Amino acid sequence: MAVPKRKTSRSKRDSRRAQHKVKLVNLSECPQCHQPKLPHCVCPNCGYYKGREVIEVE
């Protein structure tokens, strides 16, 4: 079984864990209704995607 030769220092351990952060959601503006929406997705507010209506929104 593999056993570490030396104890991992706090700085090595913490710098590795520094990459485990949560990323913010990237939002873009809908060209139809100017509401924030996820990129490459249908706008939940107006139902448009790439300039045409995909779903009807009440």
N, CA, C and O atoms as CSV, one atom per row, in Angstrom:
chain,resi,resn,atom,element,x,y,z
A,1,MET,N,N,0.838,-1.185,0.000
A,1,MET,CA,C,0.000,0.000,0.000
A,1,MET,C,C,0.881,1.245,0.000
A,1,MET,O,O,1.892,1.290,0.701
A,2,ALA,N,N,0.501,2.261,-0.786
A,2,ALA,CA,C,1.290,3.484,-0.880
A,2,ALA,C,C,1.065,4.347,0.360
A,2,ALA,O,O,-0.066,4.626,0.756
A,3,VAL,N,N,2.181,4.756,0.954
A,3,VAL,CA,C,2.128,5.590,2.149
A,3,VAL,C,C,2.960,6.837,1.878
A,3,VAL,O,O,4.076,6.720,1.370
A,4,PRO,N,N,2.447,8.049,2.205
A,4,PRO,CA,C,3.242,9.253,1.970
A,4,PRO,C,C,4.510,9.261,2.823
A,4,PRO,O,O,4.493,8.867,3.990
A,5,LYS,N,N,5.607,9.717,2.220
A,5,LYS,CA,C,6.875,9.750,2.934
A,5,LYS,C,C,6.915,10.900,3.940
A,5,LYS,O,O,7.501,10.771,5.015
A,6,ARG,N,N,6.288,12.024,3.586
A,6,ARG,CA,C,6.264,13.196,4.457
A,6,ARG,C,C,4.833,13.695,4.644
A,6,ARG,O,O,3.966,13.489,3.794
A,7,LYS,N,N,4.612,14.353,5.775
A,7,LYS,CA,C,3.304,14.965,6.024
A,7,LYS,C,C,3.115,16.151,5.078
A,7,LYS,O,O,4.024,16.961,4.897
A,8,THR,N,N,1.924,16.246,4.476
A,8,THR,CA,C,1.633,17.368,3.580
A,8,THR,C,C,1.466,18.635,4.408
A,8,THR,O,O,0.693,18.665,5.366
A,9,SER,N,N,2.198,19.684,4.028
A,9,SER,CA,C,2.148,20.923,4.801
A,9,SER,C,C,0.793,21.607,4.645
A,9,SER,O,O,0.034,21.320,3.719
A,10,ARG,N,N,0.515,22.512,5.566
A,10,ARG,CA,C,-0.764,23.234,5.517
A,10,ARG,C,C,-0.878,24.065,4.246
A,10,ARG,O,O,-1.956,24.160,3.661
A,11,SER,N,N,0.221,24.664,3.820
A,11,SER,CA,C,0.157,25.519,2.627
A,11,SER,C,C,-0.099,24.694,1.367
A,11,SER,O,O,-0.862,25.122,0.501
A,12,LYS,N,N,0.520,23.529,1.249
A,12,LYS,CA,C,0.255,22.643,0.105
A,12,LYS,C,C,-1.197,22.184,0.106
A,12,LYS,O,O,-1.870,22.218,-0.925
A,13,ARG,N,N,-1.669,21.757,1.263
A,13,ARG,CA,C,-3.044,21.274,1.392
A,13,ARG,C,C,-4.041,22.386,1.079
A,13,ARG,O,O,-5.008,22.168,0.349
A,14,ASP,N,N,-3.807,23.581,1.631
A,14,ASP,CA,C,-4.756,24.673,1.462
A,14,ASP,C,C,-4.720,25.248,0.054
A,14,ASP,O,O,-5.753,25.684,-0.454
A,15,SER,N,N,-3.558,25.260,-0.585
A,15,SER,CA,C,-3.504,25.763,-1.957
A,15,SER,C,C,-4.195,24.800,-2.915
A,15,SER,O,O,-4.736,25.231,-3.933
A,16,ARG,N,N,-4.187,23.529,-2.614
A,16,ARG,CA,C,-4.943,22.563,-3.416
A,16,ARG,C,C,-6.442,22.769,-3.221
A,16,ARG,O,O,-7.212,22.721,-4.181
A,17,ARG,N,N,-6.847,22.995,-1.987
A,17,ARG,CA,C,-8.270,23.176,-1.688
A,17,ARG,C,C,-8.797,24.533,-2.151
A,17,ARG,O,O,-10.011,24.732,-2.212
A,18,ALA,N,N,-7.918,25.456,-2.474
A,18,ALA,CA,C,-8.345,26.782,-2.923
A,18,ALA,C,C,-9.073,26.707,-4.264
A,18,ALA,O,O,-9.805,27.632,-4.615
A,19,GLN,N,N,-8.886,25.634,-5.013
A,19,GLN,CA,C,-9.547,25.479,-6.311
A,19,GLN,C,C,-10.959,24.926,-6.177
A,19,GLN,O,O,-11.673,24.838,-7.176
A,20,HIS,N,N,-11.380,24.553,-4.979
A,20,HIS,CA,C,-12.675,23.926,-4.771
A,20,HIS,C,C,-13.780,24.939,-4.517
A,20,HIS,O,O,-14.746,24.648,-3.812
A,21,LYS,N,N,-13.640,26.117,-5.086
A,21,LYS,CA,C,-14.630,27.160,-4.853
A,21,LYS,C,C,-15.825,26.984,-5.787
A,21,LYS,O,O,-15.730,26.297,-6.804
A,22,VAL,N,N,-16.934,27.599,-5.442
A,22,VAL,CA,C,-18.143,27.540,-6.249
A,22,VAL,C,C,-18.084,28.662,-7.273
A,22,VAL,O,O,-17.804,29.809,-6.925
A,23,LYS,N,N,-18.348,28.335,-8.541
A,23,LYS,CA,C,-18.330,29.340,-9.591
A,23,LYS,C,C,-19.674,30.064,-9.647
A,23,LYS,O,O,-20.724,29.469,-9.402
A,24,LEU,N,N,-19.625,31.358,-9.973
A,24,LEU,CA,C,-20.844,32.127,-10.159
A,24,LEU,C,C,-21.481,31.761,-11.488
A,24,LEU,O,O,-20.789,31.419,-12.447
A,25,VAL,N,N,-22.799,31.836,-11.537
A,25,VAL,CA,C,-23.523,31.542,-12.770
A,25,VAL,C,C,-23.311,32.689,-13.744
A,25,VAL,O,O,-23.461,33.857,-13.386
A,26,ASN,N,N,-22.959,32.346,-14.981
A,26,ASN,CA,C,-22.726,33.345,-16.006
A,26,ASN,C,C,-24.052,33.687,-16.673
A,26,ASN,O,O,-24.667,32.819,-17.292
A,27,LEU,N,N,-24.510,34.942,-16.559
A,27,LEU,CA,C,-25.782,35.351,-17.122
A,27,LEU,C,C,-25.553,36.293,-18.294
A,27,LEU,O,O,-24.593,37.063,-18.306
A,28,SER,N,N,-26.446,36.225,-19.282
A,28,SER,CA,C,-26.425,37.160,-20.396
A,28,SER,C,C,-27.791,37.818,-20.486
A,28,SER,O,O,-28.751,37.366,-19.864
A,29,GLU,N,N,-27.870,38.886,-21.262
A,29,GLU,CA,C,-29.116,39.633,-21.376
A,29,GLU,C,C,-29.912,39.116,-22.566
A,29,GLU,O,O,-29.362,38.893,-23.644
A,30,CYS,N,N,-31.207,38.929,-22.363
A,30,CYS,CA,C,-32.093,38.499,-23.444
A,30,CYS,C,C,-32.271,39.670,-24.406
A,30,CYS,O,O,-32.581,40.777,-23.966
A,31,PRO,N,N,-32.081,39.453,-25.713
A,31,PRO,CA,C,-32.238,40.570,-26.663
A,31,PRO,C,C,-33.686,41.009,-26.846
A,31,PRO,O,O,-33.931,42.122,-27.312
A,32,GLN,N,N,-34.652,40.160,-26.488
A,32,GLN,CA,C,-36.071,40.511,-26.654
A,32,GLN,C,C,-36.582,41.331,-25.469
A,32,GLN,O,O,-37.090,42.439,-25.646
A,33,CYS,N,N,-36.443,40.778,-24.256
A,33,CYS,CA,C,-37.045,41.420,-23.077
A,33,CYS,C,C,-36.010,42.050,-22.146
A,33,CYS,O,O,-36.378,42.687,-21.159
A,34,HIS,N,N,-34.719,41.880,-22.449
A,34,HIS,CA,C,-33.611,42.471,-21.689
A,34,HIS,C,C,-33.571,42.009,-20.233
A,34,HIS,O,O,-33.125,42.749,-19.357
A,35,GLN,N,N,-34.036,40.787,-19.975
A,35,GLN,CA,C,-33.943,40.188,-18.650
A,35,GLN,C,C,-32.723,39.262,-18.620
A,35,GLN,O,O,-32.335,38.735,-19.663
A,36,PRO,N,N,-32.110,39.051,-17.448
A,36,PRO,CA,C,-30.983,38.120,-17.385
A,36,PRO,C,C,-31.438,36.687,-17.629
A,36,PRO,O,O,-32.480,36.261,-17.130
A,37,LYS,N,N,-30.636,35.942,-18.411
A,37,LYS,CA,C,-30.951,34.550,-18.711
A,37,LYS,C,C,-29.652,33.779,-18.862
A,37,LYS,O,O,-28.585,34.368,-19.031
A,38,LEU,N,N,-29.750,32.449,-18.799
A,38,LEU,CA,C,-28.579,31.611,-19.004
A,38,LEU,C,C,-28.229,31.604,-20.481
A,38,LEU,O,O,-29.132,31.554,-21.316
A,39,PRO,N,N,-26.942,31.652,-20.838
A,39,PRO,CA,C,-26.570,31.623,-22.244
A,39,PRO,C,C,-26.898,30.276,-22.884
A,39,PRO,O,O,-26.835,29.241,-22.221
A,40,HIS,N,N,-27.244,30.288,-24.158
A,40,HIS,CA,C,-27.598,29.100,-24.947
A,40,HIS,C,C,-28.851,28.408,-24.430
A,40,HIS,O,O,-29.022,27.208,-24.644
A,41,CYS,N,N,-29.728,29.140,-23.756
A,41,CYS,CA,C,-30.967,28.584,-23.223
A,41,CYS,C,C,-32.127,29.497,-23.583
A,41,CYS,O,O,-31.943,30.685,-23.847
A,42,VAL,N,N,-33.328,28.921,-23.588
A,42,VAL,CA,C,-34.533,29.700,-23.844
A,42,VAL,C,C,-34.750,30.660,-22.686
A,42,VAL,O,O,-34.547,30.297,-21.527
A,43,CYS,N,N,-35.162,31.882,-22.994
A,43,CYS,CA,C,-35.437,32.867,-21.959
A,43,CYS,C,C,-36.693,32.447,-21.203
A,43,CYS,O,O,-37.740,32.266,-21.826
A,44,PRO,N,N,-36.626,32.285,-19.877
A,44,PRO,CA,C,-37.816,31.876,-19.133
A,44,PRO,C,C,-38.862,32.976,-19.034
A,44,PRO,O,O,-40.024,32.701,-18.734
A,45,ASN,N,N,-38.460,34.222,-19.283
A,45,ASN,CA,C,-39.382,35.343,-19.148
A,45,ASN,C,C,-40.251,35.523,-20.393
A,45,ASN,O,O,-41.462,35.707,-20.275
A,46,CYS,N,N,-39.643,35.471,-21.596
A,46,CYS,CA,C,-40.407,35.724,-22.822
A,46,CYS,C,C,-40.531,34.495,-23.715
A,46,CYS,O,O,-41.391,34.477,-24.596
A,47,GLY,N,N,-39.703,33.464,-23.523
A,47,GLY,CA,C,-39.805,32.234,-24.304
A,47,GLY,C,C,-39.098,32.278,-25.637
A,47,GLY,O,O,-39.321,31.402,-26.473
A,48,TYR,N,N,-38.252,33.267,-25.866
A,48,TYR,CA,C,-37.542,33.394,-27.145
A,48,TYR,C,C,-36.153,32.780,-27.046
A,48,TYR,O,O,-35.528,32.781,-25.985
A,49,TYR,N,N,-35.681,32.253,-28.179
A,49,TYR,CA,C,-34.312,31.749,-28.308
A,49,TYR,C,C,-33.851,31.995,-29.732
A,49,TYR,O,O,-34.512,31.581,-30.684
A,50,LYS,N,N,-32.718,32.667,-29.882
A,50,LYS,CA,C,-32.140,33.016,-31.188
A,50,LYS,C,C,-33.129,33.766,-32.072
A,50,LYS,O,O,-33.215,33.510,-33.273
A,51,GLY,N,N,-33.879,34.697,-31.469
A,51,GLY,CA,C,-34.744,35.571,-32.240
A,51,GLY,C,C,-36.103,35.009,-32.616
A,51,GLY,O,O,-36.864,35.687,-33.306
A,52,ARG,N,N,-36.432,33.818,-32.197
A,52,ARG,CA,C,-37.753,33.278,-32.509
A,52,ARG,C,C,-38.367,32.674,-31.251
A,52,ARG,O,O,-37.662,32.260,-30.331
A,53,GLU,N,N,-39.712,32.633,-31.234
A,53,GLU,CA,C,-40.427,32.140,-30.065
A,53,GLU,C,C,-40.401,30.612,-30.062
A,53,GLU,O,O,-40.836,29.973,-31.020
A,54,VAL,N,N,-39.891,30.041,-28.986
A,54,VAL,CA,C,-39.751,28.598,-28.865
A,54,VAL,C,C,-40.856,28.034,-27.984
A,54,VAL,O,O,-41.437,26.996,-28.299
A,55,ILE,N,N,-41.149,28.722,-26.875
A,55,ILE,CA,C,-42.226,28.285,-25.979
A,55,ILE,C,C,-43.153,29.465,-25.733
A,55,ILE,O,O,-42.722,30.618,-25.739
A,56,GLU,N,N,-44.413,29.173,-25.521
A,56,GLU,CA,C,-45.372,30.234,-25.197
A,56,GLU,C,C,-45.353,30.453,-23.695
A,56,GLU,O,O,-45.447,29.510,-22.908
A,57,VAL,N,N,-45.230,31.717,-23.317
A,57,VAL,CA,C,-45.197,32.099,-21.903
A,57,VAL,C,C,-46.435,32.945,-21.632
A,57,VAL,O,O,-46.741,33.882,-22.370
A,58,GLU,N,N,-47.132,32.599,-20.571
A,58,GLU,CA,C,-48.353,33.342,-20.234
A,58,GLU,C,C,-48.031,34.639,-19.535
A,58,GLU,O,O,-48.940,35.390,-19.180
